[in-house]
């Protein structure tokens, strides 16, 4: 679905944020991207959705080399959707329903059909009762669910999420992970950048670990849990409960 080859990026000359990152994500994968603050997680998401342009290396989507033209960017945004760490940065409607329906309307759907799809997306996330609420009256957790509904309604092939569980209570997190799992079962690829190492044992099938802009682990979630101390050495990550239990045996 999406792959990179020797991808690198610098915000300033001589200050590399990412070093030669190579990976390929397949259809239906549930991937957690781990790393400390400043490790490069958000930068990598920005490269994968075209918000940033690499200094070197390649990005491929659906096997085709990505073109950074206006046409290429529009096509990428149709296939690859992102939910930002701060959902306020991508909510523009006056009400929840208006915001979630905005994308389908702009793509040419009749407003009635767009609103039907928007309500459907909200219900799937347990956010149906929020439909008529003004955006400014939402909590951070509610805004995250609305932002996710707004991208899911477009039917992307790849979904990128930056710290999606931050600010969610337990029921909200359970609803989020259930929706993501269901979409992955339908073939969507989901990549979650997070500090929540518990997601490795609760949800992920694959894990990737960044340390100082370098990809130091890429493999099965079970493998990471078995080899946690070695695989995450120097990464500043909290050891999840399952990995700690295995080490204590």
C-alpha positions, 0 to 999 in steps of 0.5 A: 500500500505504502512504502519508503526507500532510504527516506531522509529529512532535515529541518535545517542543513546538517540537522537530520530528523530522519536517516534512511528510513525503509519499510513497506506497509501491506493491506490490513496491517495494524502497525504501531510506531513508537519513539520518544519525543523528537525521535521522528514519529510525526516527521515520518507521518508528515512524509507519508502523507505529503505534508513534508518532502524528503531530502532524499529517498523515495515514497511509493503509494500502491507501488507507484513512485509518488509525484509531488505535483498538485495532481499527485498530492490530491491522489495521495490525500485520497488514499492516505488520510491523517488524524493529527495529534491536535484535532483542532488543527483539522476541524473547520465546520461549525457543528460536528455533522457539518465538519464530518460531511464537509469532505464528501460534499467537496468531493461531489456528493449530494449534501443529504448523502454526505450527511448520511455517511457522516452520521454513519461514521460518527455512530461507528465511533460512538459519537452519534450524539455529538452530531449537532454539537458545535465544534468549540464545545467539544472536549479533546477526546470528542474532537479526536473522534470527530476528526477520525470520523471526518477522515474515515468517511472518505474511505482511505486505503491508509490511515495515519494517526498521531497519538490517537489515544491521548485524551480518551477515556477507557470506553473511548479508547476501546471504541477507537481500537474496535473501529480501527480493527474493523477497518483493518479487517476490511483491508485498510492499513493503519499506522499509529504513532504513539507513546502508548507502548501498551498498544503493542500488546492490546492492538498491534500486529506489527511494531516499528521503533524510532531512535534519534531518527533511525528505524531500529526495530521493524517486526511483529508485535510479539517479537518486540514484546519478547525482545523488548530490552534489546530492541528498545535500548536507549529509546526512552520507552516504558516497558509494557506489562506483558513484556515485563511479565515475560522478563520476570519468568 
